[in-house]
Amino acid sequence: MKPVHSIMLTKDETIRRAMELIQASNMQIAVVVDAKDGLLGTITDGDIRRALLDDFTLDDPVSVIPLKVPTVAYQNQTREEMINLALAKDIRHLPVLDESGSVVGIETLDDFLRTEHKEVAVVLMAGGLGSRLMPLTKTTPKPMLKLGSKPILQTIIENYASYGFVNFHLCLNYKAEQIKDHFGDGSNYGVKINYVLEQQKAGTAGALSLLKGKLKSSFFVMNGDLLTNVNFEHLLNYHNRTNSIATMAVKEHDVQVPYGVINVEQNRIRSLDEKPVHSFFVNTGIYCLRPEAINWVPEDRYMDMTDLFSSLISDGQRVCSYQMKDFWLDIGSKKDFDNAQEQFRKAFNA
């Protein structure tokens, strides 16, 4: 996703300013917004030419030009959804909005069809025992269990690679050789893989201490036993935009109380609520971190990501959440795994 501020202007700015932005960006488009970056419309170089032919001047405000209301995308949409939308509408540009309707970037069809490799690292935690999935994991590490025709971990790697993220660090412990034998150096999958071998169980964050000094920019961390079609590029952009040391992708989860709930005050019933539903944000096991966050991970000690986030919060560091509405599947039990096959086919068209 391209930054959008370089082509944004308000309706009170001049046509000259719109022309300058369009020429400087080489995108043939400018985005007109309100005071809160809400999208009002777009202007192209063709719109400017027509305005000049209608006797408007370069010093007239942009508001004299009829604004196009463009097709838009939202930052929680997947890459595939955006490509299909652009192709279906036969358009080259897709302004990207957040949940409040503010413009946060712009996607182009050219960029979609030309995936560039990015230097951002992806750290996948794939060393767990998978005890709750026994006996399936007695001979196979949990990330290598197959959904559809391929291991879970392969789907994760291929999904990241589709966004151009091709530099992986796989943190391994239980049955590490199976994973190494399957993926090798990653070249068969168009990626580069470095293996980080945990000498003992390190938790979902402990192995990061083994990467201290090796990661030079913000990076992803993700559990190697879950599936999602979240737009990883949008997650990274959000993390960088909020200037957070650590960002956790969260998802809303509803829990229904199976009984009627009675609200009582000093023995007096104030209200009744039949089987209410409570909503919570849950940790999805997907994160973006800045390299300095690793300084909070002790060496040779077990640590989970939740412990790391708690330490960062306690020390006053800026920690943010990224609310995702995308498909997300955590496989925590044999029942979850059995149910996952159909959900996987629907989400990934497998």
Helices and strands as residue ranges (DSSP letters): G 5-7, E 8-10, H 15-25, E 29-33, E 39-44, H 45-53, G 62-64, E 73-74, H 79-89, E 93-97, E 103-108, H 109-113, E 118-125, G 131-133, G 142-144, E 146-147, E 150-151, H 152-162, E 165-172, H 176-183, G 187-189, E 192-197, H 203-206, G 207-211, E 219-223, E 226-228, H 232-241, E 246-256, E 260-265, E 268-274, E 277-289, G 291-296, H 305-314, E 319-323, E 328-330, H 334-348
